[in-house]
């Protein structure tokens, strides 16, 4: 069994992620870095946005709240922006992991890539390379491109979320699903799939596919997420039901 190091954050989804990895690999350590709330300004300025994030939290607990803590393994809890410190990397290398699973931390430095070449597998919540930047699960709804809702499991490299793709995971969308269901179905199925994908990669059954930058269509920044954008998405996908879409 491969020895795994987990780099993640500290919310419900990250606890779920760590426990799923631990059920499939020998976890030799977890590094947990807290995440900032990227949309504090929007939340403070809009009651609608505030309620939206409260609803996201409720759905997250419903879909991913199976665990109330990280698995019982040695865990290094660091402060925000300490993922690339010399102390953190020294601790990580001392774990002697065969694979590093990455989900939800800050951007890794080149020192990480040199220390674990072709061994860092990232879970990116977005359909790469078509959607890049911030809130990449949100914008396919905004653009009425539900067929491009997905998560990308890829090898980490210097350019953010641009590493060679191992697999793109898409949720099974049912006619009664709303925005929040689809969002968390995507997160759950991608986490549930990552262990098999990693094992297949390491035995040579999956060959990484280099991302084509010509296929990138959208790049969204944090400031692009506004009350007006949210209103459009919730009017179309909030409570209104949609039919399954396949591609």
MARMAR-756840 format. One record per residue (C-alpha): x, y, z. Coordinates in steps of 0.1 Angstrom, whole numbers, padded with zeros to 4 digits, always signed. Layout:
% MARMAR-756840
XYZ ...
This chain:
% MARMAR-756840
+0000+0000+0000 +0013+0034-0009 +0023+0058+0018 +0003+0091+0015 +0008+0126+0028 -0022+0148+0027 -0021+0186+0022 -0055+0202+0028 -0074+0228+0047 -0098+0226+0077 -0134+0226+0066 -0160+0198+0064 -0150+0189+0029 -0113+0187+0038 -0121+0163+0067 -0141+0142+0043 -0112+0142+0019 -0086+0132+0045 -0108+0103+0057 -0114+0090+0022 -0077+0090+0015 -0070+0073+0048 -0094+0045+0039 -0074+0037+0008 -0038+0045+0016 -0014+0044+0046 -0015+0080+0056 +0018+0091+0071 +0009+0126+0079 -0016+0155+0073 -0007+0191+0069 -0037+0214+0075 -0036+0251+0065 -0067+0273+0073 -0083+0290+0043 -0094+0326+0041 -0129+0336+0032 -0123+0349-0003 -0156+0366-0005 -0158+0386+0027 -0164+0418+0009 -0193+0405-0010 -0208+0388+0021 -0206+0420+0041 -0223+0440+0013 -0251+0416+0003 -0277+0397+0024 -0283+0375-0006 -0246+0366-0008 -0245+0360+0029 -0275+0336+0027 -0259+0319-0002 -0228+0310+0018 -0250+0299+0047 -0268+0276+0023 -0236+0263+0009 -0225+0254+0045 -0258+0235+0051 -0254+0215+0019 -0218+0208+0026 -0226+0192+0060 -0255+0172+0043 -0233+0158+0016 -0199+0156+0032 -0205+0156+0070 -0198+0119+0075 -0167+0127+0096 -0163+0151+0125 -0125+0153+0125 -0094+0142+0106 -0083+0106+0108 -0062+0097+0138 -0027+0102+0122 +0001+0127+0129 -0012+0161+0118 +0007+0193+0114 -0016+0223+0118 +0000+0254+0103 -0010+0290+0100 -0023+0306+0068 +0004+0311+0042 +0029+0287+0060 +0025+0258+0035 +0057+0268+0018 +0078+0275+0048 +0111+0256+0052 +0098+0241+0085 +0066+0227+0068 +0085+0212+0039 +0111+0197+0062 +0083+0180+0082 +0067+0168+0050 +0098+0152+0036 +0104+0134+0069 +0072+0115+0063 +0088+0096+0034 +0055+0095+0014 +0051+0079-0020 +0022+0102-0030 +0010+0136-0019 -0027+0144-0021 -0034+0181-0024 -0068+0198-0019 -0075+0233-0006 -0041+0247+0005 -0023+0277-0008 -0003+0275-0040 +0027+0252-0036 +0062+0265-0042 +0087+0250-0067 +0105+0234-0037 +0075+0211-0032 +0075+0201-0068 +0113+0193-0066 +0109+0174-0034 +0080+0152-0047 +0084+0151-0085 +0053+0137-0103 +0040+0126-0069 +0017+0155-0060 -0019+0149-0071 -0042+0179-0069 -0080+0180-0067 -0091+0211-0085 -0128+0220-0083 -0133+0231-0119 -0134+0218-0155 -0098+0224-0167 -0086+0240-0188 -0119+0256-0199 -0125+0273-0166 -0096+0288-0147 -0093+0312-0118 -0117+0316-0089 -0151+0299-0081 -0148+0276-0111 -0177+0255-0100 -0199+0286-0100 -0193+0300-0135 -0205+0271-0156 -0240+0278-0141 -0236+0315-0149 -0228+0307-0185 -0255+0280-0188 -0228+0254-0194 -0239+0227-0170 -0221+0202-0192 -0188+0218-0180 -0194+0213-0143 -0167+0190-0130 -0135+0186-0110 -0101+0180-0125 -0076+0156-0109 -0042+0164-0121 -0005+0164-0113 +0007+0196-0096 +0031+0218-0115 +0044+0254-0112 +0016+0270-0130 -0016+0269-0109 -0041+0242-0119 -0023+0236-0152 -0007+0202-0145 -0012+0172-0167 -0047+0158-0162 -0053+0123-0149 -0091+0125-0151 -0120+0149-0152 -0149+0139-0129 -0185+0150-0136 -0215+0145-0114 -0246+0126-0123 -0272+0153-0125 -0308+0144-0119 -0339+0164-0128 -0346+0174-0092 -0311+0187-0085 -0306+0224-0079 -0274+0244-0078 -0263+0233-0043 -0270+0196-0050 -0249+0196-0082 -0221+0216-0065 -0217+0191-0037 -0223+0161-0058 -0193+0172-0079 -0171+0176-0048 -0182+0143-0033 -0178+0122-0064 -0144+0137-0071 -0131+0130-0036 -0146+0095-0038 -0128+0088-0071 -0093+0102-0064 -0079+0071-0047 -0087+0048-0077 -0074+0074-0101 -0041+0077-0082 -0036+0040-0080 -0043+0036-0117 -0018+0064-0124 +0010+0048-0104 +0006+0014-0120 +0006+0029-0154 -0031+0024-0164 -0036+0062-0166 -0014+0084-0187 -0014+0121-0178 -0028+0144-0206 -0011+0177-0210 -0035+0206-0207 -0041+0226-0239 -0042+0263-0232 -0061+0267-0265 -0090+0250-0247 -0091+0277-0220 -0122+0299-0225 -0128+0316-0192 -0106+0331-0164 -0125+0346-0135 -0112+0366-0106 -0126+0369-0071 -0141+0403-0079 -0161+0389-0107 -0184+0371-0082 -0211+0397-0075 -0247+0398-0062 -0259+0403-0098 -0240+0372-0109 -0255+0352-0080 -0290+0364-0088 -0287+0351-0123 -0275+0317-0112 -0301+0313-0085 -0329+0324-0108 -0320+0296-0132 -0307+0269-0109 -0315+0278-0073 -0347+0260-0066 -0357+0254-0102 -0351+0218-0113 -0332+0209-0144 -0331+0179-0166 -0300+0156-0167 -0274+0168-0191 -0248+0145-0207 -0219+0153-0230 
